[in-house]
Amino acid sequence: MTKIDKVLYTGKTHTTGGRDGLARSSDGRLDLKLSPPGSPGTGTNPEQLFAAGWSACFIGAMGRAATELKVTLPADRAVDAEVDLGTTDGAFFLQARLTISLPGLDRETARKVVEAAHQICPYSKATRGNIDVTLSVA
């Protein structure tokens, strides 16, 4: 396990009620209701939050990768993230798919940016070897 030498930021939340509860960040910028996936509740769920966080982080990592590769990313770059909650032998697991859109970049350049970003992104590092992840360039 890699230890952090310098902490850049710490996200802090307080959650009550689990999947059918409330989550609020320490700065009040995040304040939302949680609902179990597929339920009629009006809140979001941990899988959606994880997908949003990962896709946002991945876009940032693509920016870093593009700089290293001397590539200009399109302004309308996007990541569609899907995070599945499922079971195997009665135990709960996640799996994910990231579909990356880099309009205007040739396929080979886009693939290089995505592969480099997957090595840079902290979410990708955290999930590597722990869950099934599929990356595809749209």
C-alpha positions, 0 to 999 in steps of 0.5 A: 500500500502506498502511503501519502506524503502530503495530503492535498485535500480531505473530503469530510462527510457525516452520513446517517441512515445508511442507504436510506438516509442523509449525507452532508459534507463538513462545508455544507456544499453537499447535502443530500438524501440517500435512497437504495438503488432501484427504490422509489425514493427521491435520493441518490445512492452510493453507486451514483456518487462513486460514478460521479466522483470517479468520472470527474477525477478521470477527466482531471487525470486525462488533462494531466495525461494530455499535458504529458503527451503534448495533446490538446483535449477537446472542450467537450470531453466527457466520461460516462461512468456506470457502477454496478452493485451485484452479488456473487455467492451471496457476497456484495461486489461492484464492477464498473464501466467508463466510456470516454468521449474525446471528440476530434482526437484520433482513436490511437491518441485517445486510447493513449490518453485514456490508458495514461489517465487510468494510471494517474487517476486515484479512483482507478488506482483504488479500484485496480485489482479490486473490481472488474473495470472496463474502459472504452473510447466512444 
